[in-house]
Amino acid sequence: MSCNSHSADSFGTMSLPVSDCLRWALLLLLLIGIPATRGGSASAQANESATKGRASICAGVAGSGYYLSYGKSKLIGMSGFVDADSGTRIGIELEGRWLEYHSSDDVHAETFMIGPRYHFRIGRLEPYAKFLIGSGRLGFPYGYATGRDFVVSPGGGADFRLNQRVSLRVDMEFQQWAQFDFGSIESAGLSAGVRYRIF
């Protein structure tokens, strides 16, 4: 799922329809959050108290759909992430994303980022916010060239815990490629996948 554009010059910069992305993100988070608001069983509450306040490392994969203002590209691909959380609500996220498909002119983008995340629990639901920085690589149309840029990416989402190990994740990010050769590039999109608690 990617965000739709409204107006732009081909291969130019533009303001993203971020409101569309936000509407989709809120809808998905609402659908995931409904079961959490109905209360859990005694065993679910016991599992919650057993893991609460413990440091953890989790890893996961997700499918991603993103809109890139360069060339009005709507790209799909895969993401991988690792979360290292302390016993408090503060943690660190490491993320890689490969957007390689669905481009009519062979534009593709990869990002590799790291940064802090803040998370909390509401029953089985664990919303989070994050702020990542890192490197982005953009493949120009038809394999003409590639360029690298510094990327800043605020975002957030939620994990819905199925059991002590496995959670479903919905994630949204807004990316700013601020130092791109042809002017600032913006990107926004959604990811959905699975998160596994290693320990």
NORRA-V16970 format. One record per residue. RES is the residue in three letters. SS is DSSP state (a for helix, b for strand, c for the rest). PSI is psi in whole degrees, -180 to 180 (* if undefined). D_LAST is the distance of its C-alpha to the last C-alpha in whole Angstrom. Layout:
<<RES,SS,PSI,D_LAST> <RES,SS,PSI,D_LAST>>
This chain:
<<MET,c,128,31> <SER,c,168,33> <CYS,c,148,35> <ASN,c,144,39> <SER,c,165,41> <HIS,c,-49,45> <SER,c,142,47> <ALA,c,158,46> <ASP,c,146,48> <SER,c,129,47> <PHE,c,33,45> <GLY,c,-179,45> <THR,c,162,43> <MET,c,168,43> <SER,c,134,41> <LEU,c,149,38> <PRO,c,67,39> <VAL,a,-32,36> <SER,a,-36,37> <ASP,a,-44,36> <CYS,a,-43,33> <LEU,a,-40,32> <ARG,a,-44,34> <TRP,a,-43,32> <ALA,a,-45,28> <LEU,a,-38,30> <LEU,a,-46,31> <LEU,a,-41,27> <LEU,a,-37,25> <LEU,a,-44,28> <LEU,a,-38,28> <ILE,a,-35,24> <GLY,a,-19,24> <ILE,a,-47,27> <PRO,a,-32,25> <ALA,a,-27,23> <THR,c,-8,27> <ARG,c,1,28> <GLY,c,149,25> <GLY,c,170,23> <SER,c,174,23> <ALA,a,-38,23> <SER,a,-38,20> <ALA,a,-40,18> <GLN,a,-35,19> <ALA,a,-42,18> <ASN,a,-38,14> <GLU,a,-48,15> <SER,a,-28,16> <ALA,a,-32,13> <THR,a,-13,10> <LYS,c,135,13> <GLY,c,5,13> <ARG,c,143,9> <ALA,c,150,8> <SER,b,158,5> <ILE,b,127,6> <CYS,b,153,7> <ALA,b,156,10> <GLY,b,173,13> <VAL,b,155,17> <ALA,b,153,20> <GLY,b,143,24> <SER,b,143,26> <GLY,b,122,29> <TYR,b,148,31> <TYR,b,129,34> <LEU,b,126,36> <SER,c,-25,39> <TYR,a,115,40> <GLY,a,12,42> <LYS,a,45,41> <SER,b,135,38> <LYS,b,107,36> <LEU,b,149,33> <ILE,b,157,31> <GLY,b,-153,28> <MET,b,153,24> <SER,b,149,21> <GLY,b,145,18> <PHE,b,156,15> <VAL,b,129,12> <ASP,b,126,11> <ALA,b,107,10> <ASP,b,139,11> <SER,c,-178,12> <GLY,c,-12,12> <THR,c,-161,16> <ARG,c,8,16> <ILE,b,138,17> <GLY,b,-172,14> <ILE,b,139,15> <GLU,b,135,15> <LEU,b,129,17> <GLU,b,139,19> <GLY,b,140,21> <ARG,b,136,24> <TRP,b,105,26> <LEU,b,95,29> <GLU,b,-8,32> <TYR,b,165,33> <HIS,c,18,36> <SER,c,126,38> <SER,c,-19,42> <ASP,c,21,43> <ASP,c,23,40> <VAL,c,137,38> <HIS,b,159,34> <ALA,b,142,32> <GLU,b,142,28> <THR,b,146,26> <PHE,b,113,24> <MET,b,162,23> <ILE,b,152,20> <GLY,b,176,20> <PRO,b,155,19> <ARG,b,148,18> <TYR,b,129,19> <HIS,b,157,17> <PHE,c,167,18> <ARG,c,142,18> <ILE,b,93,21> <GLY,c,-125,20> <ARG,c,-8,18> <LEU,b,135,19> <GLU,b,89,17> <PRO,b,156,20> <TYR,b,157,19> <ALA,b,151,22> <LYS,b,161,21> <PHE,b,108,24> <LEU,b,150,23> <ILE,b,155,26> <GLY,b,-151,26> <SER,b,139,28> <GLY,b,144,30> <ARG,b,127,32> <LEU,b,128,35> <GLY,b,121,37> <PHE,c,165,41> <PRO,a,139,43> <TYR,a,29,44> <GLY,a,21,42> <TYR,c,-44,44> <ALA,c,175,42> <THR,b,152,38> <GLY,b,149,38> <ARG,b,150,35> <ASP,b,157,34> <PHE,b,131,32> <VAL,b,134,30> <VAL,b,133,29> <SER,b,98,27> <PRO,b,151,26> <GLY,b,-173,25> <GLY,b,179,23> <GLY,b,-153,21> <ALA,b,146,19> <ASP,b,135,16> <PHE,b,114,17> <ARG,b,119,15> <LEU,c,-38,16> <ASN,c,-167,13> <GLN,c,-20,10> <ARG,c,-38,8> <VAL,b,135,11> <SER,b,153,14> <LEU,b,142,17> <ARG,b,138,18> <VAL,b,130,21> <ASP,b,143,22> <MET,b,141,25> <GLU,b,149,26> <PHE,b,124,30> <GLN,b,141,30> <GLN,b,115,33> <TRP,b,88,34> <ALA,c,-24,37> <GLN,c,27,38> <PHE,c,149,39> <ASP,c,-36,43> <PHE,c,23,44> <GLY,c,168,43> <SER,c,137,40> <ILE,b,140,38> <GLU,b,150,36> <SER,b,145,33> <ALA,b,150,31> <GLY,b,-177,29> <LEU,b,149,27> <SER,b,148,24> <ALA,b,133,22> <GLY,b,-154,19> <VAL,b,140,16> <ARG,b,134,12> <TYR,b,128,9> <ARG,b,114,6> <ILE,c,-48,4> <PHE,c,*,0>>
